[in-house]
Amino acid sequence: MTDSISIEKTQAAVLRFVGWLDQYGETSYDHQSYFASDLGRSAKALYYRHRLFGTLAVSPMILSEAFVPSARRLFWKPQRFPIADAHYAMGFAFLSRVLGEEKYYRRAVHFLEVLEESRCPGYERYCWGYPFNWETRNGTMKEGTPLITTLPYVYEAFREVYEIDRNPKWLGITQSIAEHALLDYRDSVTSPHASTCAYTPDPNDQGGVINASAYRAYLLTKASVDFSEPKYMKVAERNLNFVLESQNQDGSWYYSMDGQRDFVDHFHTCFVLKALAKIECLTGHESCTKAIERGVRYYVENLFSEDGLPKPFSRRPRLTVYRRELYDCAECVNLGVLLKGRFPVLDHVLATVVNRDEWQKSDGSFRSRQLLLGWDNTPMHRWAQSQMFRSLCFLLYQAKQGDKLESVGKEQVV
């Protein structure tokens, strides 16, 4: 397979998706719809407390997800997701720059206005989380709890649109987000030079989740550069060092350093690598460069199947009921574009994933999962319609900027 990516075909796929989104609307079911209700959360909580009885309790949801995924509508309701709205805002901002059409800029602004309204209540500074109660091994995370893993996307969304219209309102919101990220999350010291940050503002949150610290390190590094404010960088450096010190000898990262969640999966690996790539771009941090090189080597050697497509895990936490995940493909594209030209094998992976068209349905939406038998065709904005849209728009934007772009006949390829 050629490592070229057709810009025309990619743009056509994006525009088909926009047509679908116009018709479908901005709310959807979710990966967590099975467990968002009181009944679903109770079953999941039992699973965490007592594996045998809990497995029996969650088995109807798991079997439905594996064989009748459209039945998730019986368990919960469609909702709007701030993390998806942020991805859509960024995607439309990129698209407006690529095509020069006002309507896409207006669509990006629309999603920012939605985000203004959906911020978490009860917090002085701007922040966002999930619109449902999320059952975790540590108990119930209440609806509207801010999440450090959501904040960077919203920060980037407001920043991308600010780069277009220079509206000081968007700049003020990004500074509020940065202050929230700086002040409202607990740091726990892990070494003389490193600290892990909490996932939420809960004072009992001990941290340990590696991508959470990577997200915060990037957000605060970006804010330090954007606002020429060293206080952000000081905290960012300790979170970054935690991420760097947590990298395994083989180049991988576990999900968490808590001694329990030591699985290695595709999209969380991408989360860590893309944060490091963005920090490296902003600062030229040499340790980031070395970690990226080791991480990419592990990534391409262990998190892809023989056919070159992403596989969910290299080290599984449990039995899985699907073969492939749209989220993995979306994050693979995003990472591949960020690092394009540096790793030939990653360039090949990027082309392989983008050139496979079976993930997009005829209506323009993307399939959510390839199951053991068939597909999960339930569109879920958070998982990961919005992420794939944003990644493809980012690819088009980078190509427009001249990143490795060449012309072959009448067709542009990247």
Residue pairs with C-beta under 8 A, 6 or more apart in sequence:
1 308
1 348
1 351
1 352
1 355
2 351
3 347
3 348
3 350
3 351
4 351
4 408
4 413
4 414
5 350
5 351
5 354
5 355
5 395
5 413
5 414
6 355
6 411
6 412
6 413
7 396
7 399
7 405
7 411
7 412
7 413
7 414
8 411
8 412
9 357
10 354
10 392
10 395
10 396
11 98
11 396
13 357
13 360
13 392
14 95
14 389
14 392
14 393
14 396
16 360
16 364
17 360
17 364
17 365
17 366
17 385
17 388
17 389
17 392
18 95
18 364
19 364
20 363
20 364
20 365
20 379
21 88
21 364
21 385
21 389
23 363
24 365
24 379
26 80
26 85
26 88
26 114
26 381
27 78
27 79
27 80
27 381
28 78
28 79
28 81
28 84
28 379
28 380
28 381
28 382
28 385
29 72
29 73
29 76
29 77
29 78
29 378
29 380
30 36
30 76
30 79
30 81
30 132
30 380
30 381
30 382
30 383
31 380
31 382
31 383
32 130
32 132
32 134
33 72
33 73
33 75
33 76
33 77
34 40
34 61
34 64
34 65
34 72
34 75
34 76
35 41
35 43
35 44
35 58
35 61
35 75
35 135
36 75
36 76
36 132
36 133
36 134
37 75
37 76
39 75
40 61
40 75
40 76
40 135
41 133
41 135
41 140
42 57
43 54
43 57
43 58
43 61
44 54
44 58
44 135
45 54
45 135
45 139
45 140
46 53
46 54
46 57
46 58
47 54
47 55
47 57
47 58
48 54
48 135
48 136
48 137
61 75
62 321
64 71
64 72
65 72
65 321
65 376
66 321
66 322
66 371
66 372
67 371
67 373
69 368
69 369
69 371
69 376
69 377
69 378
70 377
70 378
72 378
76 132
79 131
79 132
80 114
80 118
80 131
80 381
81 130
81 131
81 381
81 382
81 386
82 115
82 118
82 119
82 128
82 129
82 131
82 150
82 154
83 128
83 150
83 153
83 154
83 382
83 386
84 381
84 382
84 385
84 386
85 111
85 114
85 115
85 118
85 157
85 386
86 111
86 115
86 128
86 150
86 153
86 154
86 156
86 157
87 153
87 157
87 386
87 387
87 389
87 390
88 107
88 108
88 111
88 381
88 386
88 389
88 390
89 108
89 111
89 112
89 115
89 157
89 158
89 160
89 161
90 108
90 153
90 156
90 157
90 160
90 390
90 393
90 394
91 108
91 386
91 389
91 390
91 392
91 393
91 394
92 104
92 105
92 107
92 108
92 111
92 393
93 104
93 105
93 108
93 157
93 160
93 161
93 163
93 164
94 160
94 390
94 393
94 394
94 396
94 397
95 101
95 104
95 393
95 396
95 397
96 102
96 104
96 105
96 107
96 108
96 164
97 164
97 397
97 400
98 393
98 396
98 397
98 400
105 161
105 164
105 165
108 157
108 160
108 161
108 164
109 161
109 165
111 157
112 157
112 158
112 161
112 170
115 128
115 154
115 157
115 158
116 173
118 128
118 131
119 126
119 127
119 128
120 127
120 128
120 129
120 144
120 145
120 146
121 144
122 144
123 146
123 180
123 184
123 201
125 176
125 177
125 179
125 180
125 183
125 184
126 154
126 173
126 176
126 177
126 180
127 146
127 151
127 177
127 180
127 184
128 146
128 147
128 150
128 151
128 154
129 141
129 143
129 144
129 145
129 146
129 147
129 150
129 200
130 141
130 143
130 144
130 145
130 147
130 150
131 143
131 144
132 143
133 140
133 141
133 142
133 143
134 140
134 141
134 145
135 141
137 260
141 200
145 200
145 201
145 202
146 180
146 184
146 200
146 201
147 199
147 200
148 181
148 185
148 197
148 198
148 199
148 200
148 212
148 215
148 216
148 219
149 199
149 211
149 212
149 215
149 271
151 177
151 180
151 181
151 215
151 216
151 219
152 215
152 216
152 218
152 219
152 222
152 275
154 177
155 174
155 177
155 178
155 181
155 219
155 222
155 223
156 222
158 170
158 171
158 173
158 174
158 177
159 170
159 174
159 222
159 226
161 167
161 170
162 170
162 171
162 174
174 223
174 226
175 223
175 227
177 219
177 223
178 219
178 220
178 223
178 226
178 227
178 229
178 232
181 216
181 219
181 220
181 223
182 220
182 223
182 231
182 232
182 235
184 201
185 197
185 198
185 200
185 201
185 205
185 216
186 197
186 198
186 201
186 203
186 205
186 207
187 195
187 196
187 197
187 198
187 207
187 235
187 238
187 239
188 195
188 196
188 197
188 198
188 206
188 207
188 208
189 195
190 196
190 242
190 245
190 257
191 241
191 242
191 245
193 238
193 241
193 245
194 238
194 239
194 241
194 242
194 244
194 245
195 207
195 213
195 238
195 239
195 241
195 242
196 206
196 207
196 208
196 209
196 212
196 213
196 239
196 242
196 257
197 207
197 212
197 213
197 216
197 239
197 242
198 205
198 206
198 207
198 212
199 205
199 207
199 209
199 212
206 258
207 213
208 256
208 257
208 258
209 255
209 256
209 258
209 261
210 242
210 243
210 246
210 253
210 254
210 255
210 256
210 257
210 268
210 272
211 253
211 255
211 268
211 271
211 272
211 275
213 239
213 240
213 242
213 243
214 239
214 240
214 243
214 271
214 272
214 275
214 276
215 271
215 275
216 235
216 236
216 239
217 236
217 237
217 239
217 240
217 243
217 275
217 279
218 236
218 275
218 278
218 279
219 236
220 232
220 233
220 235
220 236
220 239
221 232
221 233
221 236
221 240
221 278
221 279
221 282
221 283
222 278
222 282
223 229
223 232
224 230
224 231
224 232
224 233
224 236
225 282
236 279
240 279
240 285
240 288
243 253
243 272
243 275
243 276
243 291
244 287
244 288
244 291
246 253
246 254
246 257
247 253
247 291
247 294
247 295
248 254
250 298
251 294
251 295
251 296
251 297
251 298
251 299
252 264
252 269
252 295
252 298
252 302
252 314
252 315
253 264
253 268
253 269
253 272
253 295
254 261
254 262
254 263
254 264
254 315
255 261
255 262
255 263
255 264
255 265
255 268
255 317
256 262
261 317
262 315
263 313
263 315
263 316
263 317
264 302
264 303
264 313
264 314
264 315
265 303
265 312
265 313
265 314
265 315
266 303
266 310
266 311
266 312
266 313
266 325
266 327
266 328
266 331
266 332
267 325
267 327
267 328
267 330
267 331
269 295
269 298
269 299
269 303
270 299
270 328
270 331
270 332
270 334
270 335
271 331
272 295
273 292
273 295
273 296
273 299
273 335
273 339
274 331
274 334
274 335
274 338
276 288
276 291
276 292
276 295
277 288
277 292
277 335
277 338
277 339
278 338
279 285
279 288
280 288
280 289
280 292
292 339
296 339
296 343
296 346
299 346
300 343
300 345
300 346
300 349
302 314
303 310
303 311
303 313
303 314
304 310
304 311
304 349
305 311
308 348
308 349
308 352
308 353
309 324
309 329
309 352
309 353
309 356
310 324
310 325
310 328
310 329
310 332
310 353
311 323
311 324
311 328
312 320
312 322
312 324
312 325
312 328
313 320
321 371
321 372
322 369
322 370
322 371
322 372
322 376
323 369
323 370
323 371
323 372
324 369
324 370
325 368
325 369
325 384
326 359
326 366
326 367
326 368
326 369
326 383
326 384
326 385
326 387
326 388
327 383
327 384
327 387
329 353
329 359
329 384
329 388
330 384
330 387
330 388
330 390
330 391
331 384
331 387
331 391
332 349
332 350
332 353
333 350
333 353
333 354
333 388
333 391
333 392
333 394
333 395
334 387
334 390
334 391
334 394
335 346
336 346
336 347
336 349
336 350
336 353
337 350
337 391
337 394
337 395
337 398
339 346
340 346
340 347
340 350
340 398
340 403
340 404
340 414
341 347
341 403
341 404
354 392
354 395
358 367
359 366
359 367
359 388
360 366
360 367
361 367
361 377
365 377
365 379
365 385
366 379
366 384
366 385
366 388
367 375
367 376
367 377
368 375
368 376
368 377
368 378
368 379
368 380
368 383
368 384
369 375
369 376
370 376
379 385
395 414
398 414
399 405
399 412
399 414
403 414
404 414
405 412
405 414
406 412
406 413
406 414
